[in-house]
Amino acid sequence: MHQEQTQRALAALQKFYTTSLDDILADGHNDEDIVLPLFHQVAQHVPAYRDFLKERHIDAAQVQSLEAFEQLPMITKENYLRRHTLADLCWRGRLENCDIMAVSSGSTGAPTFWPRFVTDEVTVAARFEQIFHDSFEADHKSTLAVVCFALGTWVGGIYTMNCCRHLASKGYPITVVAPGNNKVEIFRVVTELGASFDQVVLLGYPPFLKDAIDSGRARDVPWNQYNIKLVMAGEVFSEEWRDLMGERAGMNEPSFDSASLYGTADAGVLGNETPLSITIRRFLARTPEAARQLFGESRLPTLVQYDPANRYFESTSEGTLLFSGDNGIPLIRYHIADNGGLMNYDAMLEFLRAWNFDPLNELSGRRGVRPLPFVWVFGRSHFTVSYYGANIYPENITVGLEQSGIREWVTGKFVLQAIENQNRDRILQVVIELAPGELINKQRQESAAVSIETHLKRLNSEFAHYVPEGQHRPQIELRPFGDADYFPPGVKHRYTRALREF
């Protein structure tokens, strides 16, 4: 028996259960007061990091300022995580001090193991509390939380279920049910239990939640009777997608009815959408010139706020993110390979004022306005197609497919690729998956081509200026639902393919 474990758990749980969200998120800290003590603790008590510094002839005692900290070498999976045993990556080299193990497959398919302790869960539970309190008012509304992430060893499902249970233990009137990604069970629990609660929150990956909502509509599930809310993670989606989900699930307050988490297998949830960040993002979606100026790209990232007392973020000159934070495996200046950027609260509001927009006016008297810094996150940079020198992003195509008159007969999945014909002319092709039972016809192909072209030109200035006028309209190919070549069931979907000939 390890009495130290008991004390760690009790202290973390008591602090979370007895501290209000306002106090958890209270400002007034200095970055040096947060990240430097963490660094020195990790350098002293984590064998792998101690060796990492020793190999690079770094004396941890000399790192006494934020400037010195930011000169430390970054850690990555390759130079750190995969070079040490799981035990050596943990505090004091003791894997047994973690009480649960999660698994992620990553981009290579090779499993990576992520040990953690209950103390890590209650830290992340505060991100869920922000959403349930500020967006859903779940402190006084009875709430059925339906976990639709895959269950098992994978990070999302069990982690989400445990965090929601911590909110219930804190006093929120939340009841958790975990059907996982089984649509039949989701329909069963919602239709049999939903009417007993003020609201029903579905938590899952965006494409799966869309599939569940659409499939439920086909089975006459009355979503609009349950005051549906959504919590999502894992993928960037457009504001048109958010509107579409609102329309189909009976949600009518976009800034308050849904929220996305910025989460990773490596460190849990790093930040979350808030009513304020969503209001800002929706303005930027309507004003692509402002979005390009702010983000430096012709696509809209996920925009969240984060608690700097919980995760310390940095942005590299290459536009990728680093973070430091305590976990089962503590991470210092970890290069997560996410493209994105940072902006503090005051700077964000000042930028928006220059565009004659004040989000605080739209949220006057409502919850969800907290002076927390912002972080934005794109998908990984290699998921693009180059066409006449313009970088075309899947996010640009998505908007075209989510317009009225098209979204009704597509699933939302597509494959974007540049192809060359026999004359070596370059053609932009989009292969689109039809919804179940929908038919291929030329009118639909033409409608999709026009819509994608229109929104590509509106959103992507490179496309509008680099691509010759006669090459703007993409070639559309419609494929049936579950097509084996492009949309095989049970396989993680890729939205882009490399240049090919036909």
Secondary structure, DSSP 4 states (H G I P E B T S, - for coil): --HHHHHHHHHHHHHHHHS-HHHHT-----HHHHHHHHHHHHHHH-HHHHHHHHHTT--GGG--SHHHHTTSPPB-TTTTGGGS-HHHHSGGG-GGG--EEEEE-TTTS--EEEEE-HHHHHHHHHHHHHIIIIIT-TTTS-EEEEE-SPPSSBHHHHHHHHHHHHHHHHT--EEEE--TT-HHHHHHHHHHHGGGSSEEEEEE-HHHHHHHHHHHHHTT--GGGS-EEEEEESS---HHHHHHHHHHHT---HHHHEEEEEEETTTEEEEE--HHHHHHHHHHHH-HHHHHHHHSSSSPPEEEE--TTT-EEEE-TTSEEEEEE-SSS-EEEEEEEEEEEEE-HHHHHHHHHHTT--HHHHTTTSS------EEEEPPPTTS-EEETTEEEPHHHHHHHHTSTTTGGGEEEEEEEEEEE-TT--EEEEEEEEEPTT----HHHHHHHHHHHHHHHHHH-HHHHHHS-GGG-SPEEEEE-TT-TTT--TTS---SB---EE-
